[in-house]
Amino acid sequence: KNGLLTTVGFQFGADSPVVYALEGSGSIGGNVVRFLRDNFKFIQDAKEMEELCRSVKDTSGVYFVPSFTGLYTPYWDSTARGTILGLTQVTQREHICLAALRAVAFQSAEMIAAVEQDLEMGGTRGVTTTLKVDGGMIANKLFNEIQADIMGRDIVTPKITEISGWGAAVAGGIGAQQISLDEFLEQSSEDNRYTPQKDDSWRSAELARWKEAVKRSCGWAQ
């Protein structure tokens, strides 16, 4: 009901029940860093991205909607296109880079909100106050801090960065009785935890502004 996809989560062997999942799809994630590097030449590598973003206190009012191929969860608008709003004479590349990191976090926040709404419709209480994240972008500690602030939840990163791929392999191993669930849990244990530093009023205002930016990116491609 809220723009999510349904998918098979896992099944540990033929005699075990199938566990299903809700899945959100973002228009772009880590590729936004590659875009800023290759297309705009703003950075040389991902490490420089974090250094640049830490050099400014905020985006100076800039919002970056990276809907290069349209918007996905929860909008599903193929006519949306990438948009950078709020540029002024004082805007620097640092502000745009920071806005790009925030854009990925905003997209994730909207997916989490969609999951909560679907769960509540099904009679299940909302998701946990802690989110486990993985992928190449979590090497950027500032990005993890941004996610915590925008989503209002503790963000936990695992010892293995690409835990999704590892989990898929382990699911097969457990089904074939080649590895135990306990061994997997040990490998996926917490590495770092990031706690929100912003309050709900800040979060609500920022999400509202983001939604306005998203609205302005829609309908561009006819």
N, C-alpha and C positions, 0 to 999 in steps of 0.2 A: 504493500500500500504506500510505501514511502521511497520508491525508487531503488530498492535493493534487489539483488539476485538471490535465488535459492540454489544451493549447490550441495553435493555430497561432501561431508567433512572427512570421515574415515570409517573404516571397519577393520577391527583387529581379528582377522580370521573369519572363516566361513560360518562358524557357529556363534559369532558375536553380532550384536545388533548394529545396523548402519546408523551412524550419527550424521545428521544433516546440519547445514550452517546457512547463515545469512551472509551475503557478500556484497560489499560496496566497491564501486569502480571509480577511480579518480581519473580526471582527464590527463594529468601529468604529475609525476612525482620527482624522482631524482633527475629525470631528463631536463628539468628546468635549470639545473646547475650546468648541464652540458650545453644547453641553449645559450646561456649567458657567457659561457666560455667560447664556444665555437662561432656563434652568430654575432654577438655583440662585442666579443673580445674583452669583456670586463675583467676576467680573471684568467690565470694560467692553469690553475688546478683547484680541486675541491678544498684543499687546505687554505688557500688564499681566500676562498669564499667566506670561511668563518672569521678570518682575521679582518677582512673588510667590514663585515657586518658588525663585529664587536667595536669597531672604531666610531660608530654612531650610536646615539642613545635611542633613536626611533627612526621611522621611515620618512619623517617630515611630511606626513600626510599622503604618502604615495601608496597606492594599492595596485597590485599586479594580479590580473586574472589570466592564468596561462592556459586558456581554452583554445589551443592551437587547432585542435580537431573537433571542437565542440565541448559541451559540458556533459558529464556523466552523472553519477549519483549525487544528489537526488533529482537533478533537473532533466537530464536526457534531452538536451537541446543541441541538435547537430548544426544549427545556424549560428551558434556563439563562436566568437573568435577572440584571440588573445588581446588583452587590453591593459594598458598602463594608465592609471588615472592619478590626478593630483600633482602633476609635474609643475614646478615653478622655477624661477631663475636660480634658486639655491639648491635645486635637486642635484645630487651627485650619484655616481654609479653605486656607491655604498648604500644609498637609500633604496635603489631599485633592487639590489641584491638581497637586502633584508626583507623587502616586500615580497620577493620571490619565495624565500624560506617560509614566511608567514602564510603565503598562499597555499602551500602544501599542507600546513597545519590546519588552516581554515577548512580545506576540503576534507581532511580527516575528521575534524570536529562535526561537520555536517553528516558524514557517514555514521558516526557514533550516535548522533541525535536521531537519525533514521532508524538505526537498530533499536534504540530505546523505545521509540514510538511503536515499532512493530511488535516488540516483546510485550509492551503494555497492552496492546490490542489483543494479544494472545493470552493475556492473564498472567504474564510473567513479569516480575519486578525488573527494573532497569539494570543496566550492566554495572560491573564492578567499578569502584573508584580508582582502580589501578589498571593501567593498560600496558601490555607487553608489546614492544615494537622491535622490528628487525629491518634488515636491508642496509645498503651502503650508506644511506644518508645519516644513520645513527652515529657514524664516526664523527659527525659534526655535533659537538656537545651543545653549542648554542641552539641548534635546531631542536634538540631534545628539550631544552629549557623553554623554547617558544611553544612547543607542543603542550607542555605541562600547563603553561599560562593560558593558552587559548582554549584548551579542552577542560581545564579545571580538575585535572586528575594527575596522580603520580604516574610518571612515565618510567617504565623499567626496561632497560636494555639487557639482553642476554650475553653470555660469554661468547657464543657463536653468533657472528653477525647475520649470516644467511640462515636463520633458524627455520624458515619456511621450507626450504629445500631439504635441509637436514631432517625436519619432521616428516616429510613425505617419504624419505628413504627409510627412516626408522619405523614408520607405520608398516611398510612392507616387511621390514625385518622382524617386527613383532608378530605380524601375521604368519610369517614363515618360522617363527619361534627361534630366530637367530639372535635376538636381543631382547632384553626385558624393558618394561616401561620405566622401572627405577633407574636403569642406566641412561635412558633418554632424559629423564627429569634432572639427573645430575649434570648432564651436559648443557641443559637449557636453563640452568639456575641463574639467578640475578647477578649482573655485573655492576651496573650503576642504577641509581634511582634519582629521578628529578622531580621535585615538588613544586607545585604552583606558587608563584610569588605575587600574583595579581589577584584582586578581589572580583566578586561577581559583577559589580557595577561596571568595572573596566571591561570585563569579558563580554558583557551584554552589548556595550557600546561598540566594541570592536567588531563583533559578529554582525551587528546591524549594519555597520559601515561596509563590511565585506559583502553582505547580501545586496546592498545597493550597487556596489561595483559589479557584482555578477549580473545583476539586472541590466546594467548598461552594456554588457558584453553580448547580450542575447540578441538574436535577430539580425546580426550584421551580414551574414552570408545568406543570400536569398536564392 
